[in-house]
Amino acid sequence: MKKFLSVFVVFFVAVTFFSVAHAMDYQLEQVVVISRHNLRNSLKAGDDRGLLTLRGGEMETLMGQYFEARLRAQGLFPKNAQPSVGEVRFYANSYQRTIATAKYFSAGAFPIANTPIEYHRALGQKDRVFLPPTDPALNKKLSAETDWKKLFDGISKEIATVERLTGEKFDSANYSAKLRSEVVEWKAEGSAKQMSLAADALLMDYYDGKVSYSDAEMRDVAKVASVLINSNFDRPLGSKALASPLLAVISDELNTSERKFSFLCGHDSNLSSVLSAIEVEEYVLPGTIEWRVPIASKIVIKKFRGSDGNEYARLSLVYPSTAQIINREMLTLENPPVKVPLKLRGLQLVDADAIYKLSDVLQRISDAQIVDGRRAA
C-alpha cells in the first residue's frame, strides 16, 4: 500500500508540474538569430567564388518576410515596424555573402526601416568573432582531436557517388586536412580538397536548378561537401575554441535590455560549432538533403517572460526545405520553413514544450566558453 501511495504521489506531482507549466503564459520579449548565409556561388566559380547568388538573396528576403509575419503574430513588432535605435542589431562576418544575407533578411523583416548592417573588418577579411585566432598552445591538441583518415574512410560510399556524378577520381591515399595557422578553421588538403570542391560545386548547381539528381544521391554529395564542418560535432575542444567569441556575443545580446531582435550572420562552421559547444542533443532534419546545418539555416533563441515574472528561453533550428529552395516557394505562416526544436543535453526543461529557464541557458553558454581550462572569450 505504501509503495502504491509513493508511486501515486510521484505521478501526481509530475502531472501537476507539467499542468502548471503548460498553464503558464509566455510573452515573447526577444529573439536572437545565428544564421548561416544563404545560397552562394560554388568555390570553383573563379572571381565570383563564394558570392551570394540572386536566388540566395531572394530566398533570404522570403525568410525575412516569414520572420516578420511570425514576430508580428507574437506581438514583438507591429506591421511595417521601424525599430528605434538599439532595438535591433544586424551583425555579419566581413564577407559579401554574409553581409548580403543580413541585408536581404533585413529587407524582408523590416522593409521600410533601412536597418544598418554592422561588420568590423575590411570586406573579405575575417572577423575574429566568427573565425577566431588560434592559440599556438592549443594547436597540437586540436590537431590530435580528430582522426581524419577514419573520417574520410567513413564516407567512402558518399565519395563514390561524387566521383560518379562528376566524372572525377580522387586519391584516397591523399586525403588530409590541416588547421590553418592564423584562425580556428580546418581546410582540406590534397585529394580531399579536390573532392570537397567538386561536391560543393555539384551541391550549389543542384540548389540553383542547373542539375537534377535523386535525393539519395544529393544527400551523399551534401555529406561530402560538409564533412569538415560537420566534424565539429565530434570535436568538443575545437568546437568550443571556434564558438567561444560568438557565444560571448550571443550572451551579451540576451543580456541587452533594450534589444528585441538580433541577427548574427556567419557560416555553417559557426552554427555547427555553437551547437556542439552548448551540447545540443541529437536531432533529425526533415525535408533537407543536408546533414547537420542546412544552407540558410538559423539557430533561433527566443526569450520569454512567464506569467510568473521569470525569464525563459526556447531554442530551435529553422531552415528552408530543399523543395522550397529549388521551387522558389514563398515562405509564409501557411507554408513555413522547417523548424526543429533543440534540446540541451542534461538541462532541465520547465515544461514539455522545450522551454528552459533563461538563467540555465545563459550558464550553459558561459560554460561553453571554457576552453582547455581557460575562458576563451
Helices and strands as residue ranges (DSSP letters): H 2-23, E 26-36, G 46-48, H 54-73, E 88-92, H 96-109, H 136-144, H 148-153, H 156-166, G 172-174, E 175-179, E 186-190, H 191-207, H 215-225, H 227-230, G 231-234, H 236-254, E 261-266, H 268-277, E 298-306, E 311-319, H 322-326, E 338-342, E 356-357, H 358-367, E 370-371, E 374-375
